[in-house]
Amino acid sequence: NASPFPSYVVQAGKTAGSSDLGSFDAGSFVPVVIEGVPPGTYYVRVRGRTCGMGPVSNEAVLTVP
């Protein structure tokens, strides 16, 4: 049974298009905090999920000092 409320999946990886750092479930308007990430550059994208997975967003490039 699909939830009538949208949720999101945040995917992060070390290279563009990957999710080797992980996929993290997030509810609507709930921040996702990923602790213990080593320094480096990461690629992060979001997918909506209501009645199945939506398309992948544009990637944001984040640098962890």
C-alpha positions in Angstrom: 0.0 0.0 0.0 1.5 3.3 -1.1 1.5 6.2 1.4 -0.5 9.2 0.3 2.3 11.4 1.6 5.4 11.8 -0.4 8.7 10.8 0.9 12.2 11.1 -0.5 15.3 9.0 -1.0 18.6 10.8 -0.8 21.4 9.1 -2.7 25.1 10.0 -2.2 28.3 8.7 -3.8 31.9 9.4 -4.5 31.4 9.6 -8.3 28.7 11.2 -10.4 25.6 8.9 -10.6 26.7 6.5 -7.9 25.2 5.8 -4.5 28.2 4.0 -2.9 28.0 6.2 0.2 24.4 5.1 0.6 20.7 5.7 0.1 18.8 7.4 2.9 15.1 7.5 3.4 13.7 10.9 4.3 10.1 12.0 5.0 8.6 15.3 3.8 10.4 18.3 5.2 12.7 16.1 7.4 16.4 16.9 7.1 18.8 14.0 6.5 22.0 14.0 8.6 24.8 11.7 7.6 27.5 11.5 10.3 31.0 10.2 10.0 31.6 11.1 6.4 35.3 11.2 5.6 36.7 14.3 3.9 36.2 14.4 0.1 33.9 15.4 -2.7 30.5 13.7 -2.9 27.6 13.8 -5.4 24.1 13.9 -3.9 20.7 13.6 -5.6 17.1 13.1 -4.5 14.3 10.9 -5.7 10.7 11.4 -4.8 8.6 8.4 -3.8 4.8 8.4 -3.5 3.5 5.5 -5.6 6.9 4.3 -6.8 10.3 5.9 -7.4 10.4 9.2 -9.3 13.1 10.4 -11.5 16.5 11.4 -10.1 17.1 15.1 -9.4 20.1 17.0 -10.7 23.2 16.3 -8.7 24.6 18.6 -6.1 28.4 18.4 -5.6 29.4 18.7 -1.9 32.8 19.0 -0.4 33.4 17.7 3.1 36.6 19.5 4.5 
